[in-house]
Amino acid sequence: MSAPNPTNRTTTLLPAPAPSDMPSSSLAFGTPVHPLKPHIPTTGPPQPTVLPILLPPPTLRPLAFRTFTKKHNLTLTSSALQALATFVGRNCGSGWREDGLAEGILEEIAKSWKKGGGGVIVAGDSNELKTILRNLEGTMLGGRILQNKALSRQHSLSFDFSAENGSRLGNGERPRPLGKEDGQKSLCIPALEVDDDQDGDQPADPRSWLKVIGAFEHPRMVYNVGKKHFEKLNTAPSLLPPPLHKTLLFRHRYSLIHQRLLRNESFQTSTFAPARARLQRASSNVSTAQQSYKLTPIANLLGRSGSSHLILGLLAIAPTGNLAISDLTGSIALDVQHAAPTPVDGAWFAPGMIVLVDGMYEEEHNPAAGGLGGNGGIGGTIGGKFIGFSVIGPPCERREVTLGVSGVNGEGDSTAAGGFGWVDFLGVGSERALGSKMRRMEQRVLGRGSNNDDAQSGRSRMIILGEVNLDNARTLEALRKVFGIYAAESVEDTPLSIVLIGNFVRHAVMAGGGSGGSIEYKEYFDSLASTLSDFPTLLQSTTFVFVPGDNDPWVSAFSAGAATVIPRKAVPEMFTSRIKRAFGTANAEAERANGKKADGEAIWTSNPTRLSLFGPAQEVVFFRDDMSSRLRRTAIRFRPQQNAEDIVADDLDLEMSAAPTIPPGELDEEKLIQGRMEVDSEVQTAASHLPASKAKVASDAAPSTELLTARKLVKAILDQGYLSPFPLSVRPVLWDQAGALQLYPLPTALVLADAEAPPFAVTYEGCHVMNPGRLLALGRRGVTTWIEYDTRLRKGTVKEVRF
C-alpha cells in the first residue's frame, strides 16, 4: 500500500478567527480559550500624569496658614502640616504652586473638615483627616479634583465603610452619607435630642429645653495664648491646688481681655491709618476717622522716660501701700492724682480690676534710694512710676462677635464670621454645631421673631425673686401674694421657671447669729414647703430653682456673715426634703386627676449658676453677691471733675455700647455721650423697666440716681468679663473653679442679685442685666418687688405689688 501523495490531498480551510479571538494552541480546535470583550482603542487625549515630589512642610506653611487659619479659623498642628505636605507633593507634583493646584486641594480639605464637625484644631493623626485625604485622593486626576467625583459639601466626612458595602469603595462608587444618628453623634446633639427632619416631633414645652448648669458642672476652659483658642481641662479640680494655679488664675483673666482688645478695631493697625489721621487734623475737627491704639508692655517702659504710653494691667496694692499696675511682664507704681476716669462717674475702678491707663512714664531719678519704695527692678517691679492721665475699662465685646455670628436671618440660620463658634463653653453644644437649629426651635416653640406678641407670652417668663429671707414672717406673706398672681393664670400661661435667690436667712446660720442653727434653718424651709403646697398648679408645671447666698450653710458656719469662698455649693439636701416631698405630692395628684404624669421639679444649685435655654441660643447667669457695697468700699477715688453732672443721658432706657479709648487731650464729654450711649429704640418704645410709681414719662427728664448707679455697676462688671473682679483677700475664689465666674462670651442675660442696690433692668452691649433687689422693699412696708424676665423678648421688667 503506497503512501498517500500529499499533493493530491484535499485541504479543508477553517474559518479565520475573529480579531478578538485568541486561537487555541491545538490545531484541532479553532475556538478561543475564553471569550474576551472587544478591544476598543482609546481615541481621547492621554491622561495627565504627576511626578511626585518631596514637599517640605515649611514651604507649604504660608499657603496652609492663609487657607486654614485666616480663612476658615482652623489651627494646624505640625503633624497635620506634615500630612498635608506629603499629600500635596504626591498628588500635585511640581505644579502645586505654579498651576495653583495646592490652593484648591487645601480649600476642599478645610471645608470637608468643618462640614464634618471637626474641631478647631486639625490634628495629623486624627482619623477624620486620614479619611478626608484617602477619599479625596480617589477623586483626583492630574492634581485636580474631578467635579463629578468631588466630595459632598454636606457630608464630607460621612463615608460608609460597613461590611455590607465592602471595606473599600471603588473609584466609580459614591460614598453613602451617614444617617441622622451618626451625624448627631459628630455634633454632640444626643444630649439635646434634636432631629433636623422632624422638628414637629420635638417637645413644644419650653421647659423641655431648659437646663441648669451649676458652677461645679461648668466645663473648665482655658485660653491658649500660643494656639489662640480655648482648651478644655480634663484634670480633676482640687480644693487645695498648688500655688501655681493662683498665678494661672490671673494670667488667664489677663489673656482673655488682651486677646479681646487685639480683636477690637480700635487696636488693629491699618496701613493707611497715619495718612488718614494727618488728613483729619488738617481738614476738619468734626471728622471721625478711625485711630488705632497700641499697647505697651510694662517691661518696655525702661529707658523711655517722658514718653506717653497706653498700658493694660491689673490694679493692685503694692507692699508699700501705694497703688500699682501689673501685667505679664512686670509691675510699676501708678500715680492717679491727675487721672480722670472715662466716662466720668460712669464705672467703678478698684484693685483687682484690669484697666487701660493712658499716661506718661517717669523714671526714678535716685535709683540708689533705700527703703521698701526704692524697688529698682527687684521682683519684676519697674523703677519709677507711671503717671496716668485717663483710666478706662477694656471695651466689652458682644456675644455675637465672640461666637462669630455675623447675622441671623428669619429662619434662625447664622452666618459664621470667625470667633470661637466651635467652642462648647457650657457643655450643651457649640454655636456652629447647634446654633441655627436651636434658634429655629426657639422660634417655633416661643414664637420669637413673629408678629404675634401673645405667642407663648406667659410660658416664656422667668420669675426672679431676690433676698428671700425665710426667717422673716412677712416674707411668706409676700411669697403667697406673688405665687397667687401666677397660679391664677391658666396652665398654658404658667411661668417657665421661678428662681428664688438667697440669702434665705438674715444672719449666718450656725455662727451664733440671730437666725439660729441647723434645726431652725430646716424649719424655715418646712414653712416654705407648706406655702408651696397651696399652689399645686405651679408645682406641677414650673421649674423652681434655688440659688444660695453667703448666709446659707454650710460655709456660713465658718464665715460668720463675711464674704465666703465662691463658687459655693447648693443648700445641703438634709434641709430640703420637705420641699421635694411637696413637689412629689403635687405631681402624683396631677397624675391621678389627669392620667398624665406632671414633671414639676425643684433644683438646688450653686452660686453662681447658669440656665441654658435651647442649647447655645440663650444663656442666663445668676449670681448672688452684695457687689455694689464692696465696690463703694474698695473703689479708687479720683480728683473731682468739673461739669461731671452734665455727663448724663436724656432718656431712661438706653443701650450702652463700647467705643475706642480717647487719647489724652482730646476728651470731649459731648462726643463721649454720643459715642458710648446709643438709644435702644426697642426699649424706648416698650414699657418702663422701673416701677410705675417711680417711672418718669418726661423725655427731657434726667435719669434717676438709681438708674445711674445701675449703669455704673453693670459697665464695671461686664467690661471685666468676670463676676468677682476683687483681690482674693477681699473676695476669696476657688482657684480651680474660677472659670465658672467668667463672662466670656457675654451671656444673653445676667442676674446680679444685689440686696444693697435698687432693682433695675438695663442692657449693655446686647447683654440684659437685672437686679431683683430685695423681695421686701426697704423703707416701703407691705410692698414686694421682683423681676419678670421674658425669654422671648429677652427683656426684664421690675414688678411690685402690695400685700
Buried (B, 14 or more C-beta within 10 A) or exposed (E): EEEEEEEEEEEEEEEEEEEEBEBEEEEEEEEBEEEEEEEEEEEEEEEEEBEEEEBEBEEBBEBBBEBBBEBBBBBBBEBBBBBBBBBBBBBBBBBBBEBBBBBBBBBBBBBBBBBBBBBBBBBBEBEBBEBBBEBBEBBBBBBBBEEEBEBBEEBBBBBBEEEEEEEEBEEEEEBBBBEEEEBBEBBBBEEBEBEEEEEEEBEEBBBBBBBBBBBBBBBBBBBEBEEBBBBEEEEEBEEEBEEEBBEBBBBBBBBBBBBBBEBBEBBEEEEEBEEEBEEBEEEEEEEEBEBBBEBBBBBBBBEEEEEBBBBBBBBBBBEEEEBBBBBBBBBBBBBBEEBBBBBBBBBBBBBBBBBBBBBBBBBBEEEEEEEEEBBEBEEBBBBBBBBBBBBBBBBBBBBBBBBBBEEBEEEBEBEBBBBBBBBBBBBBBBBBBBBBBBBBBBBBBBBBBBEEEEBBBBBBBBBBBBBBBBBBEBBBBBBBBBBBEBBEBEEEBBBBBBBBBBBBBBBBBBBEBEBBBBEBBBBBBBBBBEBBBEBBBBBBBBBBBBBBBBBBBBBBBEBBBEBBBBBBBBBBEEBBEBBBEBBBBBBEBBEEEEEEEBBBBBBBBBBBBBBBBBBBBBBBBBBBBBBBEBBEEBBBEBEEBEEBEEBBBBBBBBBBBBBBBBBBEEBEBEBBBEBBBBEBEEBEEEEBBBBEEBEBEEEEEBBBEBBBBBBBBBBBBBBBBBBBBBBBEBBBBBBBBBBBBBBBBBBBBBBBBBBBBBBBBBBBBBBBBBBBBBBBBEEEEEBBBBBBBBBBBBBBBBBBBEB
